[in-house]
């Protein structure tokens, strides 16, 4: 088959454009994600970009680090970006392997003043993105972190619930450009102005036209939707709102940190009033106190409107996915102010009934195996202490939004 290559200048817009010609494969958990990612890295011939919020030092993360080192040993340009809050520094075997292989690592907004109240510290790089040779991309919610390990609690009895997608086709060019552009930005910000001639030559290569393989790989229509703090500040939220506004049968959202703004809440309530079945699969275990109790403060409004709420309690929920009629999304964006208003995020939106059905089946299975429905009478019987925690958490998150400069959204 003839390959179709596309050259894009570094400054070209990353506005989301839905297009056909994609192969989109759903990957559930590390048991599917890590082997697929490593296989793609092992086939790399020119360049590998990896962006992650967390890069742990555990068995799964080490396997990825060794694959990146093997690629670098073959002469592949390997570029790893981590967030300065999620991964202040690489540790242990992962750090040693990448350092020995001379893999380039950049840190997005390094934490230099831990006690600072600067609201800019909330603007994190939260997306999980990998692009190999400009021909295949991975997008989702999974960090480079083992499913059975928790950064705060250690070993888990059951793996956390999470998803990613492997994509081939036209949107890979956008993912490639997004990764290259972020790397270019960080290479300027994180390096002194008087950098050496070799670094300048590397920088010039970065801003050259980018060539990606956009050969049609299937029949699925899809788009890559990015969120940043410049042109695309509300891009992911708008895609959600557009899909919910057109829903006629169902809205099924799985999200661990659920604290939507006024417009998002109104869209869900309006869908329920139209007779759409609206279900929310939310975090049932207390992972972080503030988002957990703030989300519960919204239950009453949704339950009274007929929205179904299911708490996932088998393990921790980390999936950021949704099925809305014959559309679906898989990505890194939570439905809370930090993701929707502050962080860099990436979601793939898929317009394909078969893919939506596959994701729906996985979520239905998770609901059967680990979900607990929250009826309105049960919610209203929660203790006075829990009600107090709900109110305090709700107020604190609203205050955080106000401090961030996004007044009026909550």
Residue pairs with C-beta under 8 A, 6 or more apart in sequence:
1 215
2 215
3 213
3 215
4 213
4 214
4 215
4 216
5 211
5 212
5 213
5 214
6 170
6 173
6 211
6 212
6 213
6 214
7 209
7 210
7 211
8 173
8 177
8 209
8 210
8 212
9 209
9 210
10 177
10 180
10 181
10 184
10 206
10 207
10 208
10 209
10 210
12 177
13 231
14 174
14 177
14 178
14 181
14 224
14 226
14 231
14 232
15 231
15 232
16 174
16 223
16 224
16 225
16 226
16 235
16 239
16 349
17 174
17 223
18 221
18 222
18 223
18 349
18 351
19 169
19 170
19 171
19 221
19 222
19 223
20 216
20 219
20 220
20 221
21 169
21 170
21 214
21 216
21 217
21 218
21 219
21 220
22 167
22 168
22 169
22 170
22 171
22 216
22 217
22 218
22 219
22 220
22 221
22 222
23 167
23 168
23 169
23 217
23 218
23 220
24 165
24 166
24 167
24 218
24 220
24 222
24 348
24 350
24 352
24 355
25 36
25 165
25 166
25 167
26 163
26 165
26 330
26 355
26 358
26 359
26 362
27 33
27 36
27 138
27 140
27 163
27 164
27 165
27 166
28 162
28 163
28 362
29 142
29 147
29 159
29 160
29 161
29 162
29 163
30 60
30 142
30 146
30 147
30 159
30 162
31 147
31 159
33 138
33 140
33 142
33 162
33 164
34 60
34 63
34 64
36 138
36 166
37 64
37 67
37 130
37 138
38 63
38 64
38 67
40 130
40 132
40 136
40 138
40 166
41 48
41 64
41 67
41 68
41 70
41 71
41 130
41 132
42 67
42 70
42 71
43 132
43 133
44 71
44 74
44 76
44 132
44 133
45 74
45 76
45 133
46 76
46 77
46 133
46 134
47 76
47 77
47 78
47 79
47 132
47 133
47 134
48 68
48 71
48 76
48 77
48 78
48 79
48 130
48 131
48 132
48 133
49 79
49 81
49 129
49 130
49 131
49 132
49 176
49 179
49 180
49 183
50 64
50 68
50 78
50 79
50 80
50 81
50 129
50 130
50 144
51 80
51 81
51 82
51 125
51 127
51 128
51 129
51 130
51 179
51 182
52 80
52 81
52 82
52 83
52 86
52 87
52 128
52 143
52 144
53 82
53 83
53 86
53 87
53 124
53 125
53 126
53 127
53 128
53 143
53 332
54 82
54 83
54 86
54 87
54 143
54 144
54 145
54 151
55 61
55 80
55 82
55 87
55 90
55 94
55 143
55 144
55 145
56 91
56 94
56 143
56 144
56 145
56 146
56 149
56 151
57 90
57 91
57 92
57 93
57 94
57 95
58 145
58 146
58 149
59 146
60 144
60 145
60 146
60 147
61 94
61 144
61 145
61 146
62 93
62 94
62 97
64 144
65 93
65 94
65 97
65 98
66 97
68 78
68 80
68 97
68 98
68 101
68 103
69 97
69 98
69 100
69 101
69 103
71 78
72 78
72 101
72 102
72 103
73 101
77 104
78 101
78 103
78 104
79 103
79 104
79 106
79 179
79 183
80 98
80 103
80 104
80 105
80 106
81 105
81 106
81 107
81 108
81 125
81 179
81 182
81 183
81 186
82 90
82 105
82 106
82 107
82 108
82 125
83 107
83 108
83 109
83 124
83 125
83 126
84 107
84 108
84 109
84 110
84 111
84 124
85 109
85 111
85 121
85 124
86 124
86 126
86 143
87 107
88 107
88 110
88 111
89 95
89 107
90 98
90 105
98 105
106 183
106 186
106 187
106 190
107 186
107 190
108 124
108 125
108 182
108 186
108 344
109 120
109 121
109 123
109 124
109 125
110 190
111 121
119 403
119 404
119 405
122 338
122 342
122 343
122 400
122 404
123 229
123 342
123 343
123 344
124 338
124 342
124 343
124 344
125 182
125 343
125 344
126 332
126 333
126 338
126 339
126 343
126 344
126 345
127 139
127 226
127 331
127 332
127 343
127 344
127 345
127 346
128 138
128 139
128 140
128 141
128 142
128 143
128 164
128 332
128 346
129 137
129 138
129 139
129 175
129 178
129 179
129 332
129 346
130 137
130 138
131 137
131 138
131 172
131 175
131 176
131 179
133 213
134 172
134 173
134 176
134 210
134 211
134 212
134 213
135 168
135 172
135 212
135 213
135 215
136 166
136 167
136 168
136 172
137 166
137 167
137 168
137 171
137 172
137 175
137 176
137 224
138 164
138 165
138 166
138 167
139 164
139 165
139 167
139 175
139 224
139 330
139 331
139 332
139 346
139 347
139 348
140 162
140 163
140 164
140 165
140 320
140 330
140 331
140 332
141 162
141 163
141 164
141 318
141 319
141 320
141 321
141 330
141 331
141 332
142 162
142 163
142 164
142 318
145 151
147 156
147 159
147 160
147 162
148 155
148 156
148 158
148 159
149 155
149 156
150 156
150 160
150 316
152 287
156 315
156 316
157 315
158 314
158 315
158 370
159 315
160 315
160 316
160 317
160 318
161 254
161 312
161 314
161 315
161 316
161 317
161 318
161 319
161 366
161 370
162 318
162 319
163 319
163 321
163 330
163 359
163 362
164 330
165 330
165 348
165 350
167 175
167 222
167 348
168 215
168 217
168 218
169 214
169 215
169 216
169 217
169 218
169 220
169 222
170 214
170 216
171 222
171 223
171 224
171 348
172 212
172 213
172 214
173 210
173 212
173 214
174 224
174 226
175 224
175 346
176 210
176 212
177 210
177 212
178 224
178 226
178 346
180 206
180 210
182 344
183 206
184 203
184 206
184 207
187 199
187 202
187 203
187 206
188 203
191 199
195 203
219 352
220 350
220 351
220 352
220 355
221 350
221 351
221 352
222 348
222 349
222 350
222 351
222 352
223 348
223 349
224 346
224 347
224 348
225 232
225 235
225 236
225 239
225 331
225 346
225 347
225 348
225 349
226 232
226 235
226 236
226 344
226 345
226 346
227 233
227 234
227 235
227 236
227 237
227 333
227 339
227 340
227 343
227 344
227 345
227 346
228 344
229 342
229 344
233 341
234 340
236 331
236 333
236 339
236 340
236 345
236 347
237 261
237 263
237 264
237 340
239 329
239 347
239 349
240 264
240 267
240 322
240 329
240 335
241 263
241 264
241 267
243 322
243 324
243 325
243 327
243 329
243 349
244 251
244 267
244 268
244 271
244 324
245 267
245 270
245 271
246 324
246 325
247 271
247 274
247 276
247 324
247 325
248 274
248 276
248 325
249 276
249 277
249 325
250 276
250 277
250 278
250 279
250 323
250 324
250 325
251 268
251 271
251 276
251 277
251 278
251 279
251 322
251 323
251 324
252 279
252 281
252 322
252 323
252 324
252 360
252 363
253 279
253 280
253 281
253 321
253 322
253 335
254 281
254 282
254 312
254 317
254 319
254 320
254 321
254 322
254 363
254 366
255 280
255 281
255 282
255 317
255 319
255 320
255 321
255 322
255 334
255 335
256 282
256 283
256 287
256 291
256 316
256 317
256 318
256 319
256 320
256 334
257 283
257 288
257 291
257 295
257 334
257 335
257 336
257 338
257 339
258 280
258 282
258 283
258 291
258 295
258 298
258 334
258 335
258 336
259 291
259 294
259 295
259 298
259 335
259 336
259 337
259 397
259 410
260 268
260 298
260 335
260 336
260 340
261 337
261 340
261 409
261 410
262 409
262 410
263 409
264 335
264 340
265 298
265 301
265 302
268 278
268 302
268 307
269 301
269 302
269 305
269 307
271 278
272 278
272 305
272 306
272 307
273 305
277 308
278 302
278 306
278 307
278 308
279 307
279 308
279 309
279 310
280 302
280 307
280 308
280 309
280 310
281 310
281 311
281 312
281 317
281 363
281 366
281 367
281 371
282 295
282 309
282 310
282 311
282 312
282 317
283 291
283 292
283 295
283 311
283 312
283 316
283 317
284 311
284 312
284 313
284 317
284 370
284 371
284 372
285 312
285 313
285 315
285 316
285 317
286 292
287 316
289 389
289 393
290 393
290 396
290 397
291 336
291 393
291 397
292 393
293 386
293 389
293 390
293 392
293 393
293 394
294 390
294 393
294 394
294 396
294 397
296 379
296 382
296 386
296 390
297 390
297 391
297 393
297 394
298 394
299 309
299 374
299 379
300 376
300 379
300 380
302 309
303 309
303 374
303 375
303 376
303 379
304 376
308 373
309 373
309 374
310 367
310 371
310 372
310 373
310 374
311 371
311 372
311 374
312 366
312 367
312 370
312 371
313 370
313 371
313 372
314 366
314 369
314 370
315 370
320 330
320 331
320 332
320 333
320 334
320 335
320 339
320 347
321 328
321 329
321 330
321 331
321 359
321 363
322 328
322 329
323 356
323 359
323 360
323 363
324 356
325 356
326 351
326 352
326 353
326 356
327 349
327 350
327 351
327 352
327 356
328 349
328 350
328 352
328 355
328 356
328 359
328 360
329 347
329 348
329 349
329 350
330 347
330 348
330 350
330 359
331 345
331 346
331 347
331 348
332 339
332 345
332 346
332 347
333 339
333 340
333 343
333 345
333 346
333 347
334 340
336 397
337 397
337 400
337 401
337 404
337 406
337 409
337 410
339 345
341 401
341 404
341 406
341 409
342 404
350 356
382 390
397 410
398 410
401 407
401 409
401 410
